[in-house]
Amino acid sequence: MRISFLPGALLALAMSLPAVADEVRCHFTYGGETRTLAVVPSAMPYEEPVHSVGSYFRLRFVLETEPAELAALKAYVYAERDGAPVLVHQGEWPWPASAAPALRHGFTGLQRAYEPTRDSELIYWCSPAGEDADPADAGGASDAAGAVRGMEGAR
């Protein structure tokens, strides 16, 4: 009688590996207030909501997980100009995020977008859910409020 331990060993190995969380937390600071958005995978990236930030910026994050070879977190910052949104900043990072240790400002690093006519800035950074550092630590953002104001952008 031949007994195979391979299925049990594979199951044990799979259970010991950390789960890849398909959720991202993106923290942004504007006007001294820090907020957090939960970003989950989207099958319809063009239908993801655009969030108003102050009276000038619009912010949108899209997490695409399929097809795997094109999986990425994408960030878009728009400025309201003459009644229409104008893209002023775009970022894209491969997903899933690197297996590197959690960094101070997540896998995106600290990103900044500037208002060309109003002399203020929008600061953001993203990390996989569960690997968040202190969201209020926006690397010198003008007195980031300190507390996350709650999850914005709930679907």
The 8 nearest C-alpha neighbors of each residue, nearest first, counted from 0:
[[1, 2, 3, 4, 5, 6, 7, 8],
 [2, 0, 3, 4, 5, 6, 7, 8],
 [3, 1, 4, 0, 5, 6, 7, 8],
 [4, 2, 5, 1, 6, 7, 8, 0],
 [3, 5, 7, 6, 8, 2, 9, 1],
 [4, 6, 8, 3, 7, 9, 10, 2],
 [7, 5, 9, 8, 4, 10, 3, 11],
 [8, 6, 10, 9, 4, 5, 11, 3],
 [9, 7, 5, 11, 10, 6, 4, 12],
 [10, 8, 12, 6, 11, 7, 5, 13],
 [9, 11, 7, 13, 12, 8, 14, 6],
 [12, 10, 8, 14, 9, 13, 7, 15],
 [11, 13, 9, 15, 10, 14, 8, 16],
 [14, 12, 10, 16, 15, 11, 9, 17],
 [13, 15, 11, 12, 16, 10, 17, 18],
 [14, 16, 12, 13, 11, 17, 10, 18],
 [17, 15, 13, 14, 18, 12, 11, 19],
 [18, 16, 19, 15, 14, 13, 20, 12],
 [19, 17, 20, 16, 14, 15, 13, 21],
 [18, 20, 21, 17, 95, 22, 127, 16],
 [21, 19, 22, 18, 128, 127, 23, 129],
 [20, 22, 19, 39, 40, 23, 127, 95],
 [23, 21, 39, 20, 128, 38, 127, 24],
 [22, 24, 127, 128, 38, 126, 37, 25],
 [23, 25, 37, 128, 125, 126, 36, 38],
 [26, 24, 125, 36, 35, 124, 23, 37],
 [27, 25, 35, 123, 124, 34, 134, 125],
 [26, 28, 123, 122, 33, 34, 35, 25],
 [29, 27, 33, 122, 32, 121, 123, 31],
 [28, 30, 121, 31, 32, 120, 122, 33],
 [29, 31, 32, 28, 141, 119, 53, 120],
 [30, 32, 143, 142, 29, 144, 141, 28],
 [33, 31, 144, 28, 143, 29, 30, 34],
 [32, 34, 28, 27, 144, 143, 147, 135],
 [35, 33, 147, 148, 27, 26, 28, 32],
 [36, 34, 26, 150, 25, 151, 147, 27],
 [35, 37, 151, 25, 150, 24, 152, 38],
 [36, 38, 24, 23, 39, 25, 150, 35],
 [37, 39, 23, 22, 24, 36, 62, 60],
 [40, 38, 22, 62, 21, 41, 23, 37],
 [41, 39, 62, 63, 64, 21, 42, 38],
 [40, 42, 43, 44, 63, 62, 39, 61],
 [41, 43, 44, 40, 63, 65, 64, 62],
 [42, 44, 41, 46, 45, 47, 63, 40],
 [45, 43, 46, 47, 41, 61, 42, 63],
 [46, 44, 43, 47, 48, 61, 42, 41],
 [45, 47, 44, 43, 48, 41, 49, 42],
 [46, 48, 44, 45, 49, 61, 43, 59],
 [49, 47, 50, 46, 59, 152, 60, 45],
 [48, 50, 59, 58, 57, 51, 47, 60],
 [51, 49, 58, 57, 59, 48, 52, 152],
 [50, 52, 57, 56, 53, 58, 49, 54],
 [53, 51, 56, 57, 50, 54, 55, 58],
 [54, 52, 55, 51, 56, 29, 30, 57],
 [53, 55, 56, 52, 51, 79, 57, 78],
 [54, 56, 79, 78, 53, 52, 57, 51],
 [57, 55, 78, 52, 77, 51, 79, 53],
 [56, 58, 51, 77, 50, 52, 76, 49],
 [59, 57, 76, 50, 49, 75, 77, 51],
 [58, 60, 49, 75, 74, 50, 48, 76],
 [59, 61, 74, 73, 75, 62, 38, 58],
 [60, 62, 73, 72, 44, 63, 74, 59],
 [63, 61, 72, 40, 41, 71, 39, 73],
 [62, 64, 70, 71, 40, 41, 65, 61],
 [63, 65, 70, 67, 66, 40, 62, 71],
 [66, 64, 67, 70, 63, 69, 68, 42],
 [65, 67, 69, 68, 64, 70, 63, 71],
 [66, 68, 65, 70, 69, 64, 94, 63],
 [67, 69, 66, 70, 65, 64, 71, 93],
 [70, 68, 67, 66, 71, 65, 64, 63],
 [71, 69, 64, 67, 94, 63, 68, 65],
 [72, 70, 93, 94, 92, 63, 62, 73],
 [71, 73, 62, 92, 91, 61, 94, 63],
 [74, 72, 91, 61, 60, 90, 71, 62],
 [73, 75, 60, 90, 89, 59, 91, 61],
 [74, 76, 89, 59, 58, 88, 60, 77],
 [77, 75, 58, 88, 57, 87, 86, 89],
 [76, 78, 86, 57, 85, 87, 84, 56],
 [79, 77, 56, 85, 84, 55, 80, 57],
 [78, 80, 84, 55, 83, 82, 56, 85],
 [79, 81, 82, 83, 78, 84, 85, 55],
 [80, 82, 83, 79, 84, 85, 78, 55],
 [83, 81, 80, 79, 84, 85, 78, 55],
 [82, 84, 80, 79, 81, 85, 78, 77],
 [85, 83, 79, 78, 77, 80, 86, 82],
 [86, 84, 77, 78, 87, 79, 83, 80],
 [85, 87, 77, 88, 76, 78, 84, 75],
 [86, 88, 77, 76, 85, 78, 89, 112],
 [89, 87, 76, 86, 75, 112, 90, 77],
 [90, 88, 75, 74, 76, 91, 87, 73],
 [89, 91, 74, 73, 75, 88, 92, 72],
 [90, 92, 73, 72, 74, 71, 93, 89],
 [91, 93, 72, 71, 94, 73, 107, 90],
 [94, 92, 71, 70, 95, 96, 72, 91],
 [95, 93, 71, 96, 70, 72, 92, 64],
 [94, 96, 93, 97, 71, 70, 19, 21],
 [95, 97, 94, 93, 106, 98, 127, 92],
 [96, 98, 99, 95, 106, 94, 93, 100],
 [97, 99, 100, 96, 101, 95, 106, 19],
 [100, 98, 97, 101, 102, 96, 106, 105],
 [101, 99, 102, 98, 97, 130, 105, 106],
 [102, 100, 130, 105, 99, 103, 106, 131],
 [101, 103, 105, 104, 100, 106, 132, 108],
 [102, 104, 105, 132, 101, 108, 136, 133],
 [105, 103, 108, 102, 109, 124, 106, 107],
 [106, 104, 126, 102, 125, 107, 108, 103],
 [105, 107, 108, 126, 96, 125, 104, 102],
 [108, 106, 105, 125, 124, 109, 92, 104],
 [107, 109, 104, 106, 105, 124, 110, 125],
 [108, 110, 124, 104, 123, 107, 111, 122],
 [109, 111, 123, 122, 124, 108, 112, 107],
 [112, 110, 122, 121, 123, 120, 113, 109],
 [113, 111, 121, 120, 88, 122, 114, 110],
 [114, 112, 120, 119, 115, 121, 111, 118],
 [113, 115, 117, 116, 119, 118, 120, 112],
 [114, 116, 113, 117, 118, 119, 78, 120],
 [117, 115, 114, 118, 119, 113, 55, 80],
 [116, 118, 114, 119, 115, 113, 120, 55],
 [119, 117, 114, 116, 115, 120, 113, 121],
 [120, 118, 114, 117, 113, 121, 30, 29],
 [121, 119, 113, 112, 114, 122, 29, 111],
 [120, 122, 29, 112, 111, 28, 113, 123],
 [121, 123, 111, 28, 27, 110, 120, 112],
 [124, 122, 27, 110, 26, 109, 28, 111],
 [123, 125, 109, 26, 25, 104, 107, 108],
 [126, 124, 25, 105, 24, 107, 26, 106],
 [125, 127, 105, 24, 106, 23, 131, 130],
 [126, 128, 23, 130, 22, 24, 129, 20],
 [129, 127, 23, 22, 24, 130, 126, 131],
 [128, 130, 131, 127, 126, 20, 24, 23],
 [131, 129, 128, 127, 101, 126, 132, 105],
 [132, 130, 129, 126, 133, 128, 127, 134],
 [131, 133, 134, 103, 130, 104, 105, 136],
 [132, 134, 135, 136, 131, 103, 137, 145],
 [135, 133, 136, 26, 132, 147, 137, 131],
 [134, 136, 145, 133, 137, 143, 33, 146],
 [137, 135, 134, 133, 138, 143, 139, 145],
 [138, 136, 140, 135, 139, 134, 143, 122],
 [139, 137, 136, 140, 109, 104, 135, 103],
 [138, 140, 137, 141, 142, 136, 143, 135],
 [141, 139, 137, 143, 138, 142, 28, 122],
 [140, 142, 143, 31, 139, 30, 29, 28],
 [141, 143, 31, 140, 144, 139, 145, 32],
 [144, 142, 31, 32, 145, 140, 135, 141],
 [143, 145, 32, 31, 33, 146, 142, 135],
 [146, 144, 135, 143, 147, 33, 134, 136],
 [147, 145, 144, 148, 135, 33, 134, 34],
 [146, 148, 34, 149, 33, 35, 145, 134],
 [147, 149, 34, 146, 33, 150, 35, 32],
 [150, 148, 147, 151, 35, 34, 36, 146],
 [149, 151, 35, 36, 37, 152, 153, 148],
 [152, 150, 36, 153, 149, 35, 37, 34],
 [151, 153, 36, 154, 150, 37, 50, 48],
 [154, 152, 151, 150, 37, 36, 38, 48],
 [153, 152, 48, 151, 47, 37, 39, 38]]
